[in-house]
């Protein structure tokens, strides 16, 4: 599914108001990040 530029702009703007719960750093999605995400999502 390809998004138009307007759709991308809309979604990006919506994302700015969300509070982040997990940050993925320069090393990408590691086992530790996955574990933290799972822990956070089950709370």
C-alpha positions in Angstrom: 0.0 0.0 0.0 1.5 3.3 -1.1 0.6 6.5 0.8 0.3 9.8 -0.9 2.3 12.8 0.3 -0.8 14.3 1.9 -1.5 11.0 3.8 2.1 10.9 5.1 1.9 14.5 6.2 -1.4 13.8 8.0 0.0 10.8 9.8 3.2 12.5 10.7 1.2 15.4 12.2 -0.9 13.0 14.2 2.2 11.3 15.5 3.6 14.5 17.0 0.8 14.5 19.7 1.5 11.0 20.9 3.6 10.2 23.9 6.4 7.8 23.1 6.7 4.7 25.2 9.6 3.0 23.6 12.5 4.6 21.7 14.5 2.7 19.1 18.1 3.9 18.9 20.9 3.8 16.3 21.4 0.0 16.8 17.8 -0.7 15.7 15.3 -3.2 17.1 17.3 -5.4 19.5 16.1 -8.2 21.8 16.3 -5.7 24.7 14.0 -3.2 22.9 11.6 -6.0 22.0 11.5 -7.1 25.7 10.9 -3.5 26.9 8.1 -3.1 24.3 6.4 -6.3 25.4 6.7 -5.3 29.1 5.3 -1.9 28.4 2.4 -3.1 26.3 1.2 -5.7 28.9 0.9 -3.1 31.6 
